[in-house]
């Protein structure tokens, strides 16, 4: 995980994509395509614990180097605990509003005495084949805590939201941010973009890692965020890639048929 932070320190942008389907085969393919990380979403999808377990297994095979960040459905320690015990590399917390929300999120990912995470890691310790203390003092301390900034309250109290030093990154959620300021799905509206840009400036000034997440993956959308100083980009989804591939295949079929019929 330190390798990602080292890349960011050296001025690189970290590339990620989403997994929003419970099919582990899709996740396995995506994890081998060269992305730095995959964003597995349990907040807005049908992915449950059993399918998440299969996804995490599928993305941990030979050829997969992407880190696995899981967005839980809510800031609930009971939802975080099994995800970490399955071996996720980090947790993304949605709809954060207060400093207390942030502190709870961090505590959920941290063993006592600093936190409240219950102890029963499975895959991270190879089901008991590895001793506990090296995991507790090593990988368990490297779990990423990513806080989403997407509520009006979070934007209005950034100083409090960003006061916990154990948070690894902050994710600007364009869609919900636009809704928070009265222009749902129009995050480029001047009233919305003003708040987003101010938050980015604040986070950069305080040395924070900034993430964003969007389903689109066209060049202009990606460059828009890179130009704003985003450190980590989560772009695209499986169904977006399937749609694009189907459109290209069908177009090629139609064009080949027409050229053949015309003798070209």
Secondary structure, DSSP 8 states (H G I E B T S, - for coil): -HHHHHHHHTT--EEEEEE-SS-HHHHHHHHTTT-SEEEEE-SSSS--HHHHHHHHHHTTSTT---EEEEE-SSS-HHHHHHHHHTT-SEEEE-S--SHHHHHHHHHHTSBTTTS-B-S--SGGGGGGTS-HHHHHHTGGGG-EEEEEE-SHHHHHTHHHHT--TT--EEEE-HHHHHHHTT-TT-TTSHHHHHHHHHHHHHHHHTT--EEEEES---HHHHHHHHHTT-SEEEE--HHHHHHHHHHHHHHHHHHHHHHHHTT-
